[in-house]
Amino acid sequence: RTEVVATMRRIDPEAYAAAARVVWLADRRRAAAGVRCPALIVCGSADRITPPALSDELKLLIPHAALVEIAGAGHLSNLEQPAIFN
């Protein structure tokens, strides 16, 4: 956690805000629907940044996708629940 916080602190706030706008405003549904290989979607049940409902929608768009929701994890499920994530 300490390392992630330190890394995030080094990001220029204006650059982060610009990148976040691009990510949230981009409509990537067509690209997602074009995925033709098996895909694993992993989300935390307590993710407030990309809530589980968005992962549910993504699963519906990608043929052959599997969805795993990690209970009690937020946006950084790999750090918050590493044993389950791995």
N, C-alpha and C positions, 0 to 999 in steps of 0.2 A: 504494500500500500504506500509506504513511504517513497519508494522509487517512482511509482506512477504519479503521485502528487508532485514530486520534484520535476518529473518530465513535463507534466502539464503546465507547471509554473513557468517553464522556459518558452512556451509557445506564445508568440506575439498575439495579443487579444484581438487586434483588428484582422489579422490573417485568419485566426480561428473563426471569428464571426463570419467572415466572407466565405470560408470553406463550408461552414455549417449551413449558410443560406443556400449555397449551390446544392449540397446534399439533400436538404429538405424540399427544395423547390423542383428538383429534377424528377420527371416522371419516367421511371425505369421499368414500368410494367411490361412493355414490349420486349425489352432485353431479357427480363426474367423469364417470360414465356418462351423465349428462344433457347433457353438452356436445355440441352439434350442429353447430358450425362447425369448420372445419379448425383443428388445433392443432399447434404445434411445441413439442416437449419438448426442452430442451437440458440436458445434464448433463456434468460433468467425470468422466473415467474414474477419477480419484483422489479423488472427493468422499467424505469420510468422514461428513459430516453428513447428506446425503441420497444414499446410495450408488446407483450405476447400477441395481442390482436394483429399487429403488423406482421409478425412471423406466421400467424395463421393464414393471412392473406397471401404472403409470399409462397407458402406451401401449395396453395391452390393454383398459383401461376406456373410453378415449375413441375413439369411432368416427372414422375418418379422421385420426388423429393420426400425426405423423411424429416420429421420435426421432433426435436427433443427439448423439453422445457425443464430447466434445472430449478427445482424448488428452493426458494429462499435466496436465490441469487439475483443480483441486479444486472446492470449493464456490463460489468466486467466479471462475468460468471467464471471465466478461467482463473481469475485471481481470488474470487470470493468462495468458490467451491472447487478447488483444483482437482481433488480426488475424483469427484463426480464428473467434472468436465473431461478429464483425461480418460 
